[in-house]
Amino acid sequence: MTEFILASKSPRRQMLLRNLINHFIVMETDIDETIQPGEDPADFVLRLASEKAFAAGKRLAESTLQDVVVIAADTIVVDKEKVLGKPIDAADAKNILGRLKNRTHQVLSGIAVYQLKTGKIRSNMVLTEVRMRNYTETEVQEYVNSGDPFDKAGAYAIQNDSFNPAPDFEGCFANVMGLPLCHLSLLLKKENLELDSRVAARCQESIRYQCPVYSQILTGENEQ
């Protein structure tokens, strides 16, 4: 029996992954997440996902588990080629949200699947365009006061119903939350790992979003 490891402490990724895999072990990894000089954002997020997978695999090398697959992911917010991290304080959160206001930016997720028995790793990068609404300074202040922006890249959670940062969003909602499930299911399928075929329906139900792109993704028409 295959044992799945999620190399992430993110509660959002854990919630999402349960729509594809019923049982998995959560393992936190500790890697340097500093972007390298001149590193492209897409290369950066792919590297972090792979390094997280390898780090978890290294910790499991001496375990008694026989058939282990590590799943890892990293998600970044990019505005005009600049990677926007998590805000360091309230002022930083307001500055980031002000920068993104009424404009389109990109959310990139790197996903990696590492099979310990073969030593092989597969990875993919998923990009989603996000158009932010024209929120007011009062709305931003109230959102910052709620504390929600502080553990999130780009200082926002797309799933926050109160702030509702991108009401006209059309794309992979799960990717912006941190784990593009349909893309991940394709990656696992390439490793001959057939999982819950209802992933798209389960994902939409759990995040309360009618996804307009899942069929194209699952048929390989939309790689991003």
Steps between C-alpha positions, in 0.01 A plus 500: 500500500630842402560740789460866407693779670402866472810710554312803627357629827246720317146424622365618164710246308398226739133586455533503122699178477228309686287545189746279310659275764311378804803415714842665507767594750592865550871576524643848545824576317759766572666640189647835402223681311716792385476582133838482327644801313358511149271202561180501298182476714389183320839335555497619860164345590584174321831479684336553839238232437769249395726587792211452743428158349864396518533628858202291610635201310835529672332491840314186396803318362552300819131432563333158472249624246533302177304693239510874560395791280579854614283788381636852537388842385596864521291800397613856429333824398671688217436856389701629204767231555532593868431222748278627782547308823306497824466844661733571790256733675174692456662781300657250262167321455328826411778590256475163324123516473524856372744386234267221382177704516292510179774323302589154373787299644611138480494216752752225430502159667774244466390144570729198534444125534793292627495120502759373745523148358598629155674820608308678225337840537242664275411865525280758335436871526145637494427867429174679570409860420320683781317829449455687829202726560509872573470470879505804728758599760242435771446146371874440496537628855219277624652201320844565645346541846349152462851351487425289193769648269802423717566136412422536130715591202362814342325587828166352403295181495288469189253287698433772759130574447501818707779675310421323169814628324428360152123462443534462122761224521495236226759228535640232730385622842689219674826616342463844658426330832827306468439160340368457143328164546411415141857568389628292790272210407648504147851497642417202721334321208827526307654304787230233456324612817126502440316687774150636556348569158248738663777747586350788300153462651635452852732799468221730377270389778761555771599849386150601384613602152374397158822450308484589129832337406516158670391301193767659281763430765403137553497433124838667458362790296606757756843426648499827696 
